[in-house]
Amino acid sequence: MKWFRTAPRLFLEPELEAWHLAAWGWLLANFGGIESLRQRPLVTPTRTFFTPTETTGHDRIAHVFAEVKQHAGLGDWHCALVAQPAQPGLRVGELVALQRQTHAPAGTFGLDGNEPLITYDPALESDPLKLVAVLAHELAHLRMLACAGPLPGGEPYHERATDLATVVLGFGLFGSNCAFGFERYQDPISQGWRTSRLGYLEEREWAFALAVFLTLTGRAAAPIRRYLKPHLFDDLGKALSSCHARPTLLADLSSTA
């Protein structure tokens, strides 16, 4: 009897996977190549990377911003940091309800003349994981100003590539955990469930991006289990299996200078 081996199951749709790999190649070529990636730390939400501070308000955000810049390898890159106007609180009303958050952007990046400028929602002070994810995304915009060559997919994929750039810079755990939120809320007159989205990649895409990062840098997944939501760690395992089942998948990326 002749046995036939089935093809490995893809974690992402073929076209989406192809874009991720092309974007990885573009980012690596612009961010110093594979050796630079292998020397980059995988930033975790611990005191190893973030020192405590007694400051509050903008000073606290600026403290975190400086540390994110340093870990991203952008400590010497100038960029102004400004708070956005505070957003009004949201309330469903005197009912139990499902509330989708529609705040203004959590952060923005732009140029004020020739000066790079990042703005942030002051409410992020109460959510350190989101704060780091937002600052890493906006700083990835800054880093990408120096990129050369056409972005895979063109301008419509710029924000998605910026999310992916945060993974290359070592901040993939933050974007992964904050991509989608579903939480219970309650105040004196209402209660219910609230959903939120942050970033441009879907959760499965974050898992695949983390799998590529771990595989290219030769790191194991087990030590980061504690830093990922359980379902995200499960997805990461599946993404890693998909990558490992096709040994040539990341061959070109592994040799990027």
SESEBA-733504 format. One record per residue (C-alpha): x, y, z; residue number from 1. Coordinates in nm, 4 decimals. Last residue first. Layout:
x=X | y=Y | z=Z | k=NUM
...
This chain:
x=2.1548 | y=4.0813 | z=0.5829 | k=257
x=1.8549 | y=3.8534 | z=0.5472 | k=256
x=1.9657 | y=3.4892 | z=0.5664 | k=255
x=1.7055 | y=3.3681 | z=0.8135 | k=254
x=1.4348 | y=3.5567 | z=0.6255 | k=253
x=1.4996 | y=3.3532 | z=0.3107 | k=252
x=1.4837 | y=3.0264 | z=0.5025 | k=251
x=1.1640 | y=3.1140 | z=0.6867 | k=250
x=0.9344 | y=2.8659 | z=0.5108 | k=249
x=1.2098 | y=2.6147 | z=0.4296 | k=248
x=1.1519 | y=2.4019 | z=0.7391 | k=247
x=0.7779 | y=2.3666 | z=0.6749 | k=246
x=0.6371 | y=2.1727 | z=0.9718 | k=245
x=0.8243 | y=2.4096 | z=1.2025 | k=244
x=0.6243 | y=2.7087 | z=1.0816 | k=243
x=0.2852 | y=2.5406 | z=1.1191 | k=242
x=0.3837 | y=2.4033 | z=1.4591 | k=241
x=0.4893 | y=2.7525 | z=1.5672 | k=240
x=0.1539 | y=2.8932 | z=1.4575 | k=239
x=-0.0287 | y=2.6222 | z=1.6514 | k=238
x=0.1740 | y=2.6926 | z=1.9650 | k=237
x=0.1153 | y=3.0674 | z=1.9262 | k=236
x=-0.2573 | y=3.0028 | z=1.8976 | k=235
x=-0.2521 | y=2.8202 | z=2.2312 | k=234
x=-0.0505 | y=3.1074 | z=2.3816 | k=233
x=-0.3118 | y=3.3492 | z=2.2508 | k=232
x=-0.5928 | y=3.1426 | z=2.4033 | k=231
x=-0.4174 | y=3.1506 | z=2.7418 | k=230
x=-0.3543 | y=3.5290 | z=2.7417 | k=229
x=0.0184 | y=3.5860 | z=2.7082 | k=228
x=0.2824 | y=3.6892 | z=2.9633 | k=227
x=0.2912 | y=3.3690 | z=3.1695 | k=226
x=0.3414 | y=3.1578 | z=2.8570 | k=225
x=0.6521 | y=3.3614 | z=2.7675 | k=224
x=0.9073 | y=3.1147 | z=2.9050 | k=223
x=0.7470 | y=2.8210 | z=2.7181 | k=222
x=0.7787 | y=2.9681 | z=2.3670 | k=221
x=1.1429 | y=2.8833 | z=2.3086 | k=220
x=1.3860 | y=3.1165 | z=2.1372 | k=219
x=1.5935 | y=3.0577 | z=1.8243 | k=218
x=1.5747 | y=3.4195 | z=1.7059 | k=217
x=1.4135 | y=3.3361 | z=1.3721 | k=216
x=1.1744 | y=3.0865 | z=1.5310 | k=215
x=1.0715 | y=3.3143 | z=1.8162 | k=214
x=1.0074 | y=3.6113 | z=1.5863 | k=213
x=0.8203 | y=3.3987 | z=1.3311 | k=212
x=0.6006 | y=3.2534 | z=1.6059 | k=211
x=0.5371 | y=3.6040 | z=1.7420 | k=210
x=0.4228 | y=3.7148 | z=1.3967 | k=209
x=0.1965 | y=3.4099 | z=1.3681 | k=208
x=0.0378 | y=3.4839 | z=1.7055 | k=207
x=-0.0077 | y=3.8492 | z=1.6135 | k=206
x=-0.1755 | y=3.7413 | z=1.2914 | k=205
x=-0.4083 | y=3.5131 | z=1.4849 | k=204
x=-0.5074 | y=3.8066 | z=1.7067 | k=203
x=-0.5975 | y=4.0253 | z=1.4094 | k=202
x=-0.3545 | y=4.2973 | z=1.3034 | k=201
x=-0.4543 | y=4.6660 | z=1.2998 | k=200
x=-0.3994 | y=4.7932 | z=1.6516 | k=199
x=-0.6255 | y=4.8073 | z=1.9534 | k=198
x=-0.9784 | y=4.6781 | z=1.9732 | k=197
x=-1.2204 | y=4.7014 | z=2.2645 | k=196
x=-1.5227 | y=4.5142 | z=2.3912 | k=195
x=-1.7318 | y=4.5988 | z=2.6971 | k=194
x=-1.9700 | y=4.3789 | z=2.8900 | k=193
x=-2.2504 | y=4.4889 | z=3.1180 | k=192
x=-2.3343 | y=4.7030 | z=3.4170 | k=191
x=-2.5234 | y=5.0207 | z=3.4893 | k=190
x=-2.6307 | y=5.2618 | z=3.7624 | k=189
x=-2.3580 | y=5.2557 | z=4.0293 | k=188
x=-2.0832 | y=5.1366 | z=3.7896 | k=187
x=-2.0060 | y=4.7958 | z=3.6459 | k=186
x=-1.7774 | y=4.6641 | z=3.3735 | k=185
x=-1.7088 | y=4.3155 | z=3.2421 | k=184
x=-1.4314 | y=4.2677 | z=2.9909 | k=183
x=-1.3639 | y=4.1697 | z=2.6339 | k=182
x=-1.0397 | y=4.2994 | z=2.4850 | k=181
x=-0.8848 | y=4.2486 | z=2.1439 | k=180
x=-0.5425 | y=4.3424 | z=2.0070 | k=179
x=-0.4137 | y=4.4250 | z=2.3568 | k=178
x=-0.2469 | y=4.0937 | z=2.4420 | k=177
x=-0.0844 | y=4.0569 | z=2.1008 | k=176
x=0.0322 | y=4.4194 | z=2.0846 | k=175
x=0.2072 | y=4.3854 | z=2.4192 | k=174
x=0.3707 | y=4.0485 | z=2.3588 | k=173
x=0.5048 | y=4.1607 | z=2.0211 | k=172
x=0.7237 | y=4.4372 | z=2.1643 | k=171
x=1.0678 | y=4.3223 | z=2.0451 | k=170
x=1.1399 | y=4.5697 | z=1.7635 | k=169
x=1.0466 | y=4.3053 | z=1.5038 | k=168
x=0.7139 | y=4.2623 | z=1.6845 | k=167
x=0.6574 | y=4.6402 | z=1.6840 | k=166
x=0.7320 | y=4.6366 | z=1.3099 | k=165
x=0.4367 | y=4.4028 | z=1.2588 | k=164
x=0.2034 | y=4.6683 | z=1.3983 | k=163
x=0.3658 | y=4.9190 | z=1.1617 | k=162
x=0.3198 | y=4.6757 | z=0.8726 | k=161
x=-0.0526 | y=4.6720 | z=0.9498 | k=160
x=-0.0536 | y=5.0524 | z=0.9548 | k=159
x=0.1229 | y=5.0723 | z=0.6165 | k=158
x=-0.0815 | y=4.8070 | z=0.4398 | k=157
x=-0.2968 | y=5.0483 | z=0.2369 | k=156
x=0.0291 | y=5.2319 | z=0.1472 | k=155
x=0.1732 | y=4.9495 | z=-0.0623 | k=154
x=0.1077 | y=4.5778 | z=-0.0330 | k=153
x=0.4710 | y=4.5016 | z=0.0431 | k=152
x=0.6352 | y=4.8365 | z=0.1327 | k=151
x=0.8431 | y=4.9689 | z=-0.1562 | k=150
x=1.2129 | y=5.0326 | z=-0.0892 | k=149
x=1.3780 | y=5.2278 | z=0.1889 | k=148
x=1.2903 | y=5.2560 | z=0.5557 | k=147
x=1.4079 | y=5.5628 | z=0.7530 | k=146
x=1.0577 | y=5.6881 | z=0.8317 | k=145
x=0.9892 | y=5.3333 | z=0.9521 | k=144
x=1.1593 | y=5.4029 | z=1.2840 | k=143
x=0.9207 | y=5.6883 | z=1.3616 | k=142
x=0.6180 | y=5.4796 | z=1.2711 | k=141
x=0.7568 | y=5.2047 | z=1.4964 | k=140
x=0.7619 | y=5.4701 | z=1.7696 | k=139
x=0.3847 | y=5.5062 | z=1.7282 | k=138
x=0.3338 | y=5.1323 | z=1.7591 | k=137
x=0.5664 | y=5.0994 | z=2.0590 | k=136
x=0.3887 | y=5.3877 | z=2.2344 | k=135
x=0.0500 | y=5.2236 | z=2.1775 | k=134
x=0.1593 | y=4.8784 | z=2.2975 | k=133
x=0.3393 | y=5.0289 | z=2.5995 | k=132
x=0.0269 | y=5.2225 | z=2.7028 | k=131
x=-0.1962 | y=4.9253 | z=2.6379 | k=130
x=0.0051 | y=4.7123 | z=2.8794 | k=129
x=0.0273 | y=4.9958 | z=3.1357 | k=128
x=-0.3504 | y=5.0562 | z=3.1542 | k=127
x=-0.4270 | y=5.3404 | z=3.3986 | k=126
x=-0.1932 | y=5.5862 | z=3.2264 | k=125
x=-0.3653 | y=5.5041 | z=2.8982 | k=124
x=-0.6421 | y=5.7470 | z=2.9951 | k=123
x=-0.4111 | y=6.0326 | z=2.8889 | k=122
x=-0.4693 | y=5.9354 | z=2.5207 | k=121
x=-0.1375 | y=5.9733 | z=2.3414 | k=120
x=0.0327 | y=6.2040 | z=2.0928 | k=119
x=0.3583 | y=6.1401 | z=1.9085 | k=118
x=0.5377 | y=6.4172 | z=1.7190 | k=117
x=0.8322 | y=6.3989 | z=1.4789 | k=116
x=0.9754 | y=6.7487 | z=1.4184 | k=115
x=1.0252 | y=6.8684 | z=1.0611 | k=114
x=0.7112 | y=7.0806 | z=1.0568 | k=113
x=0.5065 | y=6.9080 | z=1.3224 | k=112
x=0.5369 | y=6.5587 | z=1.1778 | k=111
x=0.2974 | y=6.2806 | z=1.2641 | k=110
x=0.2254 | y=5.9886 | z=1.4926 | k=109
x=-0.0995 | y=5.9223 | z=1.6763 | k=108
x=-0.2081 | y=5.7404 | z=1.9907 | k=107
x=-0.5147 | y=5.5906 | z=2.1548 | k=106
x=-0.7181 | y=5.7076 | z=1.8554 | k=105
x=-1.0461 | y=5.8726 | z=1.9602 | k=104
x=-1.2685 | y=5.6480 | z=2.1660 | k=103
x=-1.5300 | y=5.4204 | z=2.0131 | k=102
x=-1.5580 | y=5.1432 | z=2.2716 | k=101
x=-1.8177 | y=4.8786 | z=2.1977 | k=100
x=-2.0649 | y=4.8380 | z=2.4854 | k=99
x=-2.2711 | y=4.5258 | z=2.5401 | k=98
x=-2.5582 | y=4.6157 | z=2.7697 | k=97
x=-2.7172 | y=4.5859 | z=3.1127 | k=96
x=-2.9353 | y=4.8925 | z=3.1437 | k=95
x=-2.9398 | y=5.2302 | z=3.3160 | k=94
x=-2.7208 | y=5.3884 | z=3.0522 | k=93
x=-2.4437 | y=5.2641 | z=2.8299 | k=92
x=-2.1831 | y=5.4978 | z=2.9755 | k=91
x=-1.8651 | y=5.6331 | z=2.8182 | k=90
x=-1.6293 | y=5.8753 | z=2.9899 | k=89
x=-1.5307 | y=6.1936 | z=2.8126 | k=88
x=-1.1883 | y=6.1909 | z=2.6409 | k=87
x=-0.8981 | y=6.3931 | z=2.7811 | k=86
x=-0.7333 | y=6.6215 | z=2.5245 | k=85
x=-0.4321 | y=6.4454 | z=2.3693 | k=84
x=-0.1044 | y=6.4384 | z=2.5596 | k=83
x=0.2170 | y=6.5342 | z=2.3785 | k=82
x=0.5456 | y=6.3497 | z=2.3190 | k=81
x=0.8169 | y=6.5026 | z=2.0972 | k=80
x=1.0516 | y=6.2730 | z=1.9044 | k=79
x=1.4313 | y=6.2724 | z=1.8760 | k=78
x=1.5998 | y=5.9415 | z=1.7973 | k=77
x=1.8874 | y=5.8684 | z=2.0378 | k=76
x=1.6984 | y=5.6112 | z=2.2440 | k=75
x=1.5575 | y=5.4461 | z=1.9350 | k=74
x=1.6842 | y=5.0912 | z=1.9866 | k=73
x=1.3335 | y=4.9689 | z=2.0652 | k=72
x=1.4376 | y=4.9003 | z=2.4242 | k=71
x=1.5513 | y=5.2622 | z=2.4624 | k=70
x=1.2395 | y=5.4111 | z=2.3065 | k=69
x=1.0173 | y=5.1969 | z=2.5291 | k=68
x=1.2138 | y=5.3160 | z=2.8322 | k=67
x=1.1815 | y=5.6833 | z=2.7364 | k=66
x=0.8079 | y=5.6415 | z=2.6727 | k=65
x=0.7579 | y=5.4800 | z=3.0137 | k=64
x=0.9070 | y=5.7845 | z=3.1868 | k=63
x=0.7175 | y=6.0204 | z=2.9547 | k=62
x=0.3895 | y=5.8505 | z=3.0489 | k=61
x=0.4711 | y=5.8961 | z=3.4186 | k=60
x=0.5647 | y=6.2612 | z=3.3684 | k=59
x=0.2445 | y=6.3161 | z=3.1711 | k=58
x=0.0259 | y=6.2084 | z=3.4624 | k=57
x=0.1930 | y=6.0602 | z=3.7673 | k=56
x=0.5445 | y=6.0148 | z=3.9039 | k=55
x=0.6306 | y=5.7556 | z=4.1668 | k=54
x=0.8244 | y=5.5456 | z=3.9167 | k=53
x=0.9000 | y=5.1761 | z=3.8901 | k=52
x=1.1532 | y=5.0574 | z=3.6307 | k=51
x=1.0340 | y=4.8881 | z=3.3146 | k=50
x=1.2458 | y=4.6331 | z=3.1291 | k=49
x=1.3605 | y=4.3848 | z=3.3947 | k=48
x=1.0855 | y=4.5280 | z=3.6094 | k=47
x=0.8417 | y=4.3175 | z=3.4096 | k=46
x=0.5946 | y=4.3559 | z=3.1231 | k=45
x=0.8205 | y=4.1615 | z=2.8813 | k=44
x=1.0401 | y=4.2854 | z=2.5969 | k=43
x=1.1825 | y=4.0176 | z=2.3699 | k=42
x=1.5388 | y=4.1424 | z=2.3517 | k=41
x=1.7083 | y=4.2203 | z=2.0201 | k=40
x=2.0358 | y=4.0447 | z=1.9452 | k=39
x=1.8713 | y=3.7940 | z=1.7143 | k=38
x=1.6973 | y=4.0747 | z=1.5254 | k=37
x=2.0255 | y=4.2568 | z=1.4619 | k=36
x=2.1746 | y=3.9364 | z=1.3268 | k=35
x=1.8735 | y=3.8834 | z=1.0988 | k=34
x=1.8993 | y=4.2168 | z=0.9196 | k=33
x=1.9587 | y=4.5717 | z=1.0385 | k=32
x=1.6085 | y=4.7207 | z=1.0532 | k=31
x=1.5568 | y=4.7976 | z=0.6829 | k=30
x=1.6243 | y=4.4501 | z=0.5415 | k=29
x=1.4459 | y=4.2997 | z=0.8415 | k=28
x=1.1399 | y=4.5153 | z=0.7790 | k=27
x=1.1166 | y=4.4283 | z=0.4096 | k=26
x=1.1653 | y=4.0557 | z=0.4738 | k=25
x=0.9061 | y=4.0575 | z=0.7527 | k=24
x=0.6652 | y=4.2362 | z=0.5194 | k=23
x=0.7143 | y=3.9664 | z=0.2542 | k=22
x=0.6586 | y=3.6928 | z=0.5136 | k=21
x=0.3452 | y=3.8604 | z=0.6465 | k=20
x=0.2111 | y=3.9187 | z=0.2944 | k=19
x=0.2595 | y=3.5520 | z=0.2021 | k=18
x=0.0808 | y=3.4441 | z=0.5205 | k=17
x=-0.2150 | y=3.6622 | z=0.4285 | k=16
x=-0.2303 | y=3.5221 | z=0.0769 | k=15
x=-0.2062 | y=3.1631 | z=0.2030 | k=14
x=-0.4680 | y=3.2006 | z=0.4810 | k=13
x=-0.3007 | y=3.1800 | z=0.8184 | k=12
x=-0.2086 | y=2.8749 | z=1.0276 | k=11
x=-0.1418 | y=2.6573 | z=0.7240 | k=10
x=-0.1965 | y=2.2835 | z=0.7583 | k=9
x=0.1048 | y=2.0791 | z=0.6586 | k=8
x=0.0556 | y=1.8883 | z=0.3312 | k=7
x=-0.0714 | y=1.5349 | z=0.3677 | k=6
x=0.1747 | y=1.2482 | z=0.3422 | k=5
x=0.0691 | y=0.9780 | z=0.1012 | k=4
x=0.0987 | y=0.6097 | z=0.1775 | k=3
x=0.1322 | y=0.3456 | z=-0.0878 | k=2
x=0.0000 | y=0.0000 | z=0.0000 | k=1
